[in-house]
């Protein structure tokens, strides 16, 4: 069966303009216009995808198959092009009968053209073929519009679903244009959502706002890398203007004698030569050669002068921020408030990762390890599943750190921040693992952070971390934080 792309090429139908009209009419939909006014950052993210949408839509249109009826009619049209006038009129009754059988829109006009009395048979043939071609082009254009309308409805439904989801999450996770763009990308892989899931994200986001100290720790941890002043490799000359004091010939004071051609400041002895005919020519010679003795009047003047000097620019450049690998203790001792704090803190790190265009991988560890990639294509679904998790079981911190160390050795996780959220009431770590982490800290750009939700963590475990962030969830600490706000 012939493809629509083949038929379109042969008939020179331009679908690009049709697709452009569909996109424009889609964006002009009233409900989308209202949404874009409310969420301008999501509009920017959407506009970036337009070129990809147009390309995909054009490809689907080119791959669409032509209906068998239209394909047969076009084949009949092509067979009628390369024959002589006599053969054409011999086959014309059969052609019209075939058009009637195919229920072609051109049948009525073809029947009328057959009945018209035009003496020039060649002109009749040319007119018939031209009208037939116009009919085929109209049929193909109509087919394009029908397919585009179907695509438009599907695209509008997908667009509304993704915009609704992104709009609900922008207030929770969208801190800037870059975060809004990542949210828009994340909605591609979401198959379904529910009001309960939105409420779950909103509930943990609200809990995070009620714990400003916890969010502050996340911000400090996410931006723990300091800026350093780095000179440019190339040194170039930059023009600059300076003021300098230069001698200036102005009538300020006599500063000796000099030779010049300044007649106004001649010495009387030089001027006397003009009165003697024998030496008058000597005066003119000295005047031309600027050798007349004159008074030197000199003063000082400040003038601007442009000079070139070598410049080396220094700029503060932040060290590149790598992905987050967040290890969360899901043992029984981490239940209750500790669980809520751990999930809210992970949500805060996810917001930072979105804003800074970083990856965020979560590892839940107890006796087993469960992985969640929160910023993958289906990251929102994984985030919802993570928030639904219940913390219970034992603690195997060594296995989690061992797997984290293996993950950090891959190129994808270069310059990563490994964050362990736990009460650190666990067994002693093996010496081999401690030594391996120390080597990674020295040779690589990896940072190991500990977020302790208890004051009873074992110091022998926590000493391997570069930074220790404390957020005690005990009753006394909670009361102190509340009264200090």
BAROVEX-23789 format. One record per residue (C-alpha): residue in one letter; x, y, z. Coordinates in nm, 2 decimals. Example, Ala and Ser with C-alpha at 12.3 -4.5 7.8 and 13.67 -1.06 7.14 Angstrom:
BEGIN
<A; <1.23; -0.45; 0.78>>,
<S; <1.37; -0.11; 0.71>>,
END
This chain:
BEGIN
<X; <0.00; 0.00; 0.00>>,
<X; <0.13; 0.35; -0.09>>,
<X; <0.23; 0.58; 0.19>>,
<X; <0.09; 0.93; 0.24>>,
<X; <0.44; 1.07; 0.21>>,
<X; <0.48; 0.92; -0.14>>,
<X; <0.15; 1.06; -0.26>>,
<X; <0.22; 1.39; -0.10>>,
<X; <0.55; 1.42; -0.28>>,
<X; <0.40; 1.34; -0.61>>,
<X; <0.12; 1.59; -0.57>>,
<X; <0.34; 1.85; -0.40>>,
<X; <0.11; 1.90; -0.11>>,
<X; <0.27; 2.11; 0.16>>,
<X; <0.17; 1.98; 0.50>>,
<X; <0.41; 2.21; 0.69>>,
<X; <0.17; 2.50; 0.66>>,
<X; <-0.12; 2.28; 0.78>>,
<X; <0.08; 2.17; 1.09>>,
<X; <0.17; 2.53; 1.17>>,
<X; <-0.20; 2.63; 1.16>>,
<X; <-0.29; 2.34; 1.39>>,
<X; <-0.02; 2.44; 1.64>>,
<X; <-0.13; 2.81; 1.64>>,
<X; <-0.49; 2.72; 1.68>>,
<X; <-0.40; 2.48; 1.96>>,
<X; <-0.20; 2.74; 2.16>>,
<X; <-0.49; 2.99; 2.11>>,
<X; <-0.73; 2.77; 2.30>>,
<X; <-0.90; 2.98; 2.57>>,
<X; <-0.83; 2.74; 2.86>>,
<X; <-0.46; 2.72; 2.76>>,
<X; <-0.43; 3.10; 2.73>>,
<X; <-0.57; 3.14; 3.09>>,
<X; <-0.33; 2.87; 3.22>>,
<X; <-0.02; 3.03; 3.05>>,
<X; <-0.11; 3.37; 3.20>>,
<X; <-0.11; 3.21; 3.54>>,
<X; <0.20; 3.00; 3.49>>,
<X; <0.43; 3.19; 3.25>>,
<X; <0.73; 2.97; 3.33>>,
<X; <0.55; 2.66; 3.21>>,
<X; <0.46; 2.84; 2.89>>,
<X; <0.84; 2.89; 2.83>>,
<X; <0.90; 2.52; 2.89>>,
<X; <0.62; 2.43; 2.65>>,
<X; <0.74; 2.66; 2.37>>,
<X; <1.08; 2.48; 2.38>>,
<X; <0.90; 2.16; 2.29>>,
<X; <0.71; 2.30; 1.99>>,
<X; <0.98; 2.23; 1.74>>,
<X; <1.00; 1.87; 1.85>>,
<X; <0.62; 1.84; 1.84>>,
<X; <0.61; 1.97; 1.49>>,
<X; <0.88; 1.73; 1.38>>,
<X; <0.71; 1.43; 1.53>>,
<X; <0.37; 1.54; 1.39>>,
<X; <0.51; 1.58; 1.05>>,
<X; <0.68; 1.24; 1.07>>,
<X; <0.35; 1.07; 1.17>>,
<X; <0.17; 1.25; 0.89>>,
<X; <0.43; 1.12; 0.64>>,
<X; <0.41; 0.77; 0.77>>,
<X; <0.03; 0.76; 0.76>>,
<X; <-0.11; 0.52; 0.50>>,
<X; <-0.34; 0.64; 0.22>>,
<X; <-0.68; 0.48; 0.20>>,
<X; <-0.71; 0.20; -0.06>>,
<X; <-0.97; 0.39; -0.25>>,
<X; <-0.76; 0.70; -0.29>>,
<X; <-0.45; 0.50; -0.37>>,
<X; <-0.64; 0.31; -0.66>>,
<X; <-0.77; 0.64; -0.80>>,
<X; <-0.42; 0.79; -0.80>>,
<X; <-0.28; 0.48; -0.98>>,
<X; <-0.56; 0.52; -1.24>>,
<X; <-0.47; 0.89; -1.28>>,
<X; <-0.10; 0.81; -1.32>>,
<X; <-0.18; 0.55; -1.59>>,
<X; <-0.38; 0.81; -1.78>>,
<X; <-0.09; 1.05; -1.80>>,
<X; <0.15; 0.87; -2.03>>,
<X; <-0.08; 0.77; -2.31>>,
<X; <-0.17; 0.93; -2.64>>,
<X; <-0.48; 1.13; -2.71>>,
<X; <-0.65; 0.86; -2.91>>,
<X; <-0.57; 0.59; -2.65>>,
<X; <-0.69; 0.83; -2.37>>,
<X; <-1.04; 0.87; -2.52>>,
<X; <-1.07; 0.50; -2.60>>,
<X; <-1.01; 0.42; -2.23>>,
<X; <-1.21; 0.72; -2.10>>,
<X; <-1.54; 0.53; -2.05>>,
<X; <-1.37; 0.26; -1.85>>,
<X; <-1.19; 0.53; -1.64>>,
<X; <-1.52; 0.70; -1.56>>,
<X; <-1.68; 0.37; -1.48>>,
<X; <-1.39; 0.30; -1.24>>,
<X; <-1.43; 0.64; -1.08>>,
<X; <-1.80; 0.56; -1.02>>,
<X; <-1.70; 0.23; -0.87>>,
<X; <-1.45; 0.39; -0.63>>,
<X; <-1.71; 0.66; -0.54>>,
<X; <-1.46; 0.93; -0.63>>,
<X; <-1.55; 1.29; -0.57>>,
<X; <-1.43; 1.36; -0.92>>,
<X; <-1.68; 1.12; -1.09>>,
<X; <-1.96; 1.38; -1.15>>,
<X; <-1.72; 1.63; -1.29>>,
<X; <-1.55; 1.36; -1.51>>,
<X; <-1.89; 1.26; -1.65>>,
<X; <-1.97; 1.62; -1.74>>,
<X; <-1.63; 1.67; -1.90>>,
<X; <-1.68; 1.36; -2.11>>,
<X; <-2.01; 1.50; -2.24>>,
<X; <-1.87; 1.85; -2.33>>,
<X; <-1.82; 1.91; -2.70>>,
<X; <-1.47; 2.05; -2.75>>,
<X; <-1.33; 2.01; -3.10>>,
<X; <-0.97; 2.01; -3.00>>,
<X; <-0.93; 1.66; -2.85>>,
<X; <-0.58; 1.74; -2.71>>,
<X; <-0.73; 2.03; -2.52>>,
<X; <-1.01; 1.81; -2.38>>,
<X; <-0.75; 1.56; -2.26>>,
<X; <-0.54; 1.83; -2.09>>,
<X; <-0.84; 1.99; -1.92>>,
<X; <-0.96; 1.65; -1.80>>,
<X; <-0.62; 1.56; -1.65>>,
<X; <-0.58; 1.91; -1.48>>,
<X; <-0.93; 1.89; -1.32>>,
<X; <-0.85; 1.54; -1.20>>,
<X; <-0.52; 1.65; -1.05>>,
<X; <-0.70; 1.93; -0.86>>,
<X; <-0.95; 1.68; -0.73>>,
<X; <-0.68; 1.45; -0.60>>,
<X; <-0.50; 1.74; -0.44>>,
<X; <-0.82; 1.84; -0.26>>,
<X; <-0.87; 1.49; -0.14>>,
<X; <-0.52; 1.47; -0.01>>,
<X; <-0.55; 1.80; 0.16>>,
<X; <-0.88; 1.69; 0.32>>,
<X; <-0.71; 1.37; 0.44>>,
<X; <-0.43; 1.58; 0.59>>,
<X; <-0.68; 1.80; 0.77>>,
<X; <-0.87; 1.50; 0.91>>,
<X; <-0.55; 1.34; 1.03>>,
<X; <-0.43; 1.67; 1.18>>,
<X; <-0.76; 1.72; 1.36>>,
<X; <-0.73; 1.37; 1.52>>,
<X; <-0.37; 1.45; 1.62>>,
<X; <-0.48; 1.79; 1.75>>,
<X; <-0.74; 1.63; 1.98>>,
<X; <-0.49; 1.38; 2.11>>,
<X; <-0.23; 1.65; 2.15>>,
<X; <-0.47; 1.88; 2.33>>,
<X; <-0.57; 1.60; 2.57>>,
<X; <-0.20; 1.52; 2.64>>,
<X; <-0.12; 1.89; 2.68>>,
<X; <-0.40; 1.95; 2.92>>,
<X; <-0.30; 1.65; 3.13>>,
<X; <0.07; 1.75; 3.15>>,
<X; <-0.01; 2.12; 3.21>>,
<X; <-0.25; 2.03; 3.49>>,
<X; <0.00; 1.81; 3.66>>,
<X; <0.29; 2.06; 3.61>>,
<X; <0.07; 2.35; 3.73>>,
<X; <-0.02; 2.16; 4.05>>,
<X; <0.34; 2.09; 4.12>>,
<X; <0.49; 2.43; 4.02>>,
<X; <0.41; 2.59; 4.35>>,
<X; <0.56; 2.29; 4.53>>,
<X; <0.87; 2.22; 4.32>>,
<X; <0.91; 2.49; 4.06>>,
<X; <1.15; 2.75; 4.20>>,
<X; <1.27; 2.90; 3.87>>,
<X; <1.24; 2.86; 3.49>>,
<X; <1.48; 2.57; 3.49>>,
<X; <1.28; 2.38; 3.75>>,
<X; <0.96; 2.45; 3.56>>,
<X; <1.12; 2.31; 3.25>>,
<X; <1.23; 1.99; 3.43>>,
<X; <0.88; 1.96; 3.57>>,
<X; <0.74; 1.98; 3.22>>,
<X; <0.98; 1.70; 3.11>>,
<X; <0.89; 1.48; 3.41>>,
<X; <0.52; 1.49; 3.32>>,
<X; <0.60; 1.30; 3.00>>,
<X; <0.64; 0.97; 3.18>>,
<X; <0.34; 1.00; 3.42>>,
<X; <0.06; 0.76; 3.32>>,
<X; <-0.19; 0.87; 3.58>>,
<X; <-0.22; 1.09; 3.87>>,
<X; <-0.49; 1.15; 4.14>>,
<X; <-0.60; 1.41; 4.38>>,
<X; <-0.46; 1.20; 4.66>>,
<X; <-0.11; 1.20; 4.51>>,
<X; <-0.13; 1.58; 4.47>>,
<X; <-0.24; 1.61; 4.83>>,
<X; <0.04; 1.38; 4.94>>,
<X; <0.30; 1.61; 4.78>>,
<X; <0.13; 1.92; 4.91>>,
<X; <0.12; 1.77; 5.26>>,
<X; <0.49; 1.70; 5.27>>,
<X; <0.57; 2.04; 5.12>>,
<X; <0.36; 2.21; 5.39>>,
<X; <0.53; 2.01; 5.66>>,
<X; <0.87; 2.12; 5.51>>,
<X; <0.75; 2.49; 5.53>>,
<X; <0.67; 2.43; 5.90>>,
<X; <1.03; 2.31; 5.96>>,
<X; <1.24; 2.60; 5.83>>,
<X; <1.55; 2.47; 6.00>>,
<X; <1.52; 2.15; 5.80>>,
<X; <1.48; 2.33; 5.47>>,
<X; <1.78; 2.56; 5.57>>,
<X; <1.99; 2.25; 5.62>>,
<X; <1.89; 2.12; 5.27>>,
<X; <1.98; 2.46; 5.12>>,
<X; <2.32; 2.47; 5.29>>,
<X; <2.39; 2.11; 5.19>>,
<X; <2.29; 2.17; 4.83>>,
<X; <2.51; 2.48; 4.81>>,
<X; <2.80; 2.36; 5.02>>,
<X; <3.05; 2.40; 4.75>>,
<X; <3.23; 2.73; 4.77>>,
<X; <3.31; 2.96; 4.48>>,
<X; <3.68; 3.01; 4.38>>,
<X; <3.84; 3.29; 4.19>>,
<X; <3.98; 3.16; 3.86>>,
<X; <4.18; 3.38; 3.62>>,
<X; <4.12; 3.36; 3.25>>,
<X; <4.38; 3.17; 3.06>>,
<X; <4.44; 3.45; 2.80>>,
<X; <4.58; 3.79; 2.88>>,
<X; <4.48; 4.07; 2.65>>,
<X; <4.54; 4.44; 2.62>>,
<X; <4.26; 4.67; 2.74>>,
<X; <4.25; 5.04; 2.66>>,
<X; <4.24; 5.28; 2.95>>,
<X; <4.25; 5.66; 2.99>>,
<X; <4.50; 5.82; 3.23>>,
<X; <4.57; 6.18; 3.33>>,
<X; <4.93; 6.30; 3.31>>,
<X; <5.11; 6.62; 3.37>>,
<X; <5.29; 6.74; 3.06>>,
<X; <5.49; 7.06; 2.98>>,
<X; <5.28; 7.32; 2.79>>,
<X; <5.40; 7.63; 2.62>>,
<X; <5.18; 7.89; 2.77>>,
<X; <5.26; 8.25; 2.89>>,
<X; <5.31; 8.16; 3.25>>,
<X; <5.68; 8.21; 3.33>>,
<X; <6.02; 8.25; 3.15>>,
<X; <6.21; 7.93; 3.18>>,
<X; <6.53; 8.01; 2.98>>,
<X; <6.62; 8.04; 2.62>>,
<X; <6.57; 7.80; 2.33>>,
<X; <6.60; 7.79; 1.95>>,
<X; <6.27; 7.82; 1.76>>,
<X; <6.09; 8.02; 1.49>>,
<X; <5.86; 8.20; 1.73>>,
<X; <5.89; 8.56; 1.62>>,
<X; <5.68; 8.70; 1.90>>,
<X; <5.94; 8.58; 2.15>>,
<X; <6.26; 8.69; 1.97>>,
<X; <6.56; 8.82; 2.16>>,
<X; <6.64; 9.18; 2.07>>,
<X; <6.98; 9.07; 1.93>>,
<X; <6.81; 8.84; 1.68>>,
<X; <6.56; 9.11; 1.58>>,
<X; <6.84; 9.36; 1.52>>,
<X; <6.97; 9.15; 1.23>>,
<X; <6.67; 9.27; 1.02>>,
<X; <6.81; 9.62; 1.03>>,
<X; <7.14; 9.53; 0.87>>,
<X; <7.14; 9.44; 0.50>>,
<X; <7.46; 9.23; 0.53>>,
<X; <7.31; 8.99; 0.77>>,
<X; <6.94; 9.01; 0.69>>,
<X; <6.95; 8.69; 0.49>>,
<X; <7.12; 8.52; 0.79>>,
<X; <6.80; 8.61; 0.99>>,
<X; <6.58; 8.44; 0.73>>,
<X; <6.80; 8.13; 0.72>>,
<X; <6.78; 8.09; 1.10>>,
<X; <6.41; 8.15; 1.09>>,
<X; <6.36; 7.87; 0.83>>,
<X; <6.58; 7.63; 1.03>>,
<X; <6.41; 7.73; 1.36>>,
<X; <6.74; 7.84; 1.51>>,
<X; <6.65; 8.19; 1.63>>,
<X; <6.71; 8.25; 1.99>>,
<X; <6.38; 8.30; 2.17>>,
<X; <6.25; 8.32; 2.52>>,
<X; <6.12; 7.99; 2.65>>,
<X; <5.79; 8.04; 2.83>>,
<X; <5.67; 7.72; 3.00>>,
<X; <5.38; 7.60; 3.22>>,
<X; <5.22; 7.27; 3.33>>,
<X; <4.91; 7.11; 3.19>>,
<X; <4.71; 6.80; 3.27>>,
<X; <4.60; 6.60; 2.97>>,
<X; <4.42; 6.27; 2.90>>,
<X; <4.61; 6.00; 2.73>>,
<X; <4.49; 5.66; 2.63>>,
<X; <4.73; 5.37; 2.69>>,
<X; <4.71; 4.99; 2.66>>,
<X; <4.78; 4.77; 2.96>>,
<X; <4.77; 4.39; 3.00>>,
<X; <4.45; 4.27; 3.18>>,
<X; <4.38; 3.94; 3.34>>,
<X; <4.02; 3.89; 3.44>>,
<X; <3.93; 3.70; 3.75>>,
<X; <3.58; 3.57; 3.81>>,
<X; <3.42; 3.37; 4.08>>,
<X; <3.32; 3.04; 3.94>>,
<X; <3.12; 2.79; 4.15>>,
<X; <3.25; 2.44; 4.14>>,
<X; <3.02; 2.22; 3.93>>,
<X; <2.75; 2.07; 4.14>>,
<X; <2.69; 1.70; 4.08>>,
<X; <2.40; 1.48; 4.14>>,
<X; <2.25; 1.38; 4.48>>,
<X; <2.26; 1.02; 4.61>>,
<X; <2.03; 1.02; 4.91>>,
<X; <2.05; 0.72; 5.14>>,
<X; <1.75; 0.71; 5.38>>,
<X; <1.74; 0.48; 5.68>>,
<X; <1.40; 0.31; 5.69>>,
<X; <1.45; 0.11; 6.01>>,
<X; <1.19; 0.09; 6.28>>,
<X; <1.36; 0.36; 6.48>>,
<X; <1.31; 0.60; 6.19>>,
<X; <0.93; 0.58; 6.20>>,
<X; <0.69; 0.85; 6.30>>,
<X; <0.82; 1.20; 6.30>>,
<X; <1.16; 1.09; 6.18>>,
<X; <1.00; 0.94; 5.87>>,
<X; <0.81; 1.26; 5.79>>,
<X; <1.13; 1.46; 5.84>>,
<X; <1.33; 1.23; 5.61>>,
<X; <1.07; 1.24; 5.34>>,
<X; <1.03; 1.62; 5.36>>,
<X; <1.41; 1.67; 5.36>>,
<X; <1.43; 1.45; 5.05>>,
<X; <1.16; 1.66; 4.89>>,
<X; <1.37; 1.97; 4.97>>,
<X; <1.67; 1.81; 4.80>>,
<X; <1.46; 1.73; 4.50>>,
<X; <1.36; 2.09; 4.47>>,
<X; <1.72; 2.20; 4.48>>,
<X; <1.81; 1.93; 4.21>>,
<X; <1.53; 2.06; 3.99>>,
<X; <1.65; 2.42; 4.03>>,
<X; <2.02; 2.34; 3.97>>,
<X; <1.95; 2.08; 3.69>>,
<X; <2.10; 1.80; 3.90>>,
<X; <2.00; 1.43; 3.93>>,
<X; <1.85; 1.30; 4.25>>,
<X; <1.87; 0.93; 4.33>>,
<X; <1.72; 0.79; 4.65>>,
<X; <1.82; 0.46; 4.82>>,
<X; <1.60; 0.33; 5.10>>,
<X; <1.80; 0.10; 5.32>>,
<X; <1.71; -0.13; 5.60>>,
<X; <1.79; -0.50; 5.56>>,
<X; <1.73; -0.45; 5.18>>,
<X; <1.79; -0.15; 4.95>>,
<X; <1.52; 0.00; 4.73>>,
<X; <1.62; 0.25; 4.45>>,
<X; <1.42; 0.56; 4.33>>,
<X; <1.54; 0.79; 4.06>>,
<X; <1.33; 1.10; 4.13>>,
<X; <1.43; 1.30; 3.82>>,
<X; <1.40; 1.02; 3.56>>,
<X; <1.13; 1.01; 3.29>>,
<X; <0.89; 0.85; 3.54>>,
<X; <1.04; 1.04; 3.84>>,
<X; <0.71; 1.18; 3.96>>,
<X; <0.56; 0.83; 3.99>>,
<X; <0.87; 0.71; 4.17>>,
<X; <0.85; 1.01; 4.40>>,
<X; <0.49; 0.92; 4.49>>,
<X; <0.59; 0.56; 4.55>>,
<X; <0.87; 0.68; 4.78>>,
<X; <0.64; 0.90; 4.98>>,
<X; <0.40; 0.60; 5.03>>,
<X; <0.68; 0.39; 5.18>>,
<X; <0.65; 0.29; 5.54>>,
<X; <0.97; 0.28; 5.75>>,
<X; <1.02; -0.04; 5.94>>,
<X; <1.28; -0.31; 5.97>>,
<X; <1.65; -0.33; 6.06>>,
<X; <1.95; -0.11; 5.97>>,
<X; <2.23; -0.22; 5.74>>,
<X; <2.42; 0.11; 5.68>>,
<X; <2.73; -0.07; 5.56>>,
<X; <2.56; -0.24; 5.26>>,
<X; <2.41; 0.10; 5.16>>,
<X; <2.74; 0.28; 5.18>>,
<X; <2.91; 0.00; 4.99>>,
<X; <2.65; 0.02; 4.71>>,
<X; <2.68; 0.40; 4.71>>,
<X; <3.06; 0.38; 4.67>>,
<X; <3.02; 0.15; 4.37>>,
<X; <2.76; 0.39; 4.21>>,
<X; <2.99; 0.69; 4.26>>,
<X; <3.27; 0.52; 4.07>>,
<X; <3.07; 0.55; 3.74>>,
<X; <3.10; 0.85; 3.51>>,
<X; <2.74; 0.94; 3.56>>,
<X; <2.79; 1.02; 3.93>>,
<X; <3.12; 1.21; 3.91>>,
<X; <3.12; 1.50; 4.16>>,
<X; <2.82; 1.37; 4.35>>,
<X; <2.69; 1.46; 4.69>>,
<X; <2.61; 1.15; 4.90>>,
<X; <2.37; 1.22; 5.18>>,
<X; <2.28; 0.97; 5.45>>,
<X; <1.97; 1.05; 5.66>>,
<X; <1.95; 0.84; 5.97>>,
<X; <1.96; 0.83; 6.35>>,
<X; <2.30; 0.65; 6.31>>,
<X; <2.21; 0.39; 6.57>>,
<X; <2.37; 0.11; 6.38>>,
<X; <2.65; -0.14; 6.38>>,
<X; <3.01; -0.05; 6.34>>,
<X; <3.13; 0.00; 5.98>>,
<X; <3.39; -0.24; 5.83>>,
<X; <3.74; -0.10; 5.82>>,
<X; <3.77; -0.17; 5.44>>,
<X; <3.46; 0.04; 5.37>>,
<X; <3.59; 0.33; 5.58>>,
<X; <3.92; 0.32; 5.41>>,
<X; <3.75; 0.31; 5.06>>,
<X; <3.54; 0.62; 5.15>>,
<X; <3.84; 0.81; 5.27>>,
<X; <4.03; 0.73; 4.95>>,
<X; <3.73; 0.86; 4.74>>,
<X; <3.71; 1.17; 4.95>>,
<X; <4.08; 1.25; 4.89>>,
<X; <4.12; 1.16; 4.52>>,
<X; <3.77; 1.24; 4.39>>,
<X; <3.53; 1.53; 4.42>>,
<X; <3.28; 1.33; 4.62>>,
<X; <3.13; 1.47; 4.94>>,
<X; <2.97; 1.25; 5.20>>,
<X; <2.71; 1.43; 5.42>>,
<X; <2.53; 1.30; 5.73>>,
<X; <2.19; 1.43; 5.84>>,
<X; <2.13; 1.31; 6.19>>,
<X; <1.78; 1.32; 6.33>>,
<X; <1.89; 1.21; 6.67>>,
<X; <2.15; 1.31; 6.93>>,
<X; <2.23; 0.94; 7.01>>,
<X; <2.41; 0.85; 6.68>>,
<X; <2.74; 0.67; 6.72>>,
<X; <3.04; 0.91; 6.67>>,
<X; <3.25; 0.63; 6.54>>,
<X; <3.01; 0.59; 6.24>>,
<X; <2.96; 0.96; 6.17>>,
<X; <3.33; 1.06; 6.17>>,
<X; <3.37; 0.94; 5.81>>,
<X; <3.15; 1.21; 5.68>>,
<X; <3.27; 1.55; 5.54>>,
<X; <2.98; 1.74; 5.69>>,
<X; <2.74; 1.65; 5.97>>,
<X; <2.40; 1.83; 5.98>>,
<X; <2.20; 1.78; 6.29>>,
<X; <1.82; 1.80; 6.32>>,
<X; <1.72; 1.64; 6.65>>,
<X; <1.36; 1.53; 6.65>>,
<X; <1.34; 1.48; 7.02>>,
<X; <1.07; 1.66; 7.22>>,
<X; <1.31; 1.91; 7.39>>,
<X; <1.47; 2.01; 7.06>>,
<X; <1.13; 2.05; 6.89>>,
<X; <1.01; 2.28; 7.17>>,
<X; <1.33; 2.48; 7.15>>,
<X; <1.29; 2.53; 6.78>>,
<X; <0.93; 2.63; 6.81>>,
<X; <1.00; 2.89; 7.08>>,
<X; <1.30; 3.03; 6.89>>,
<X; <1.09; 3.11; 6.58>>,
END
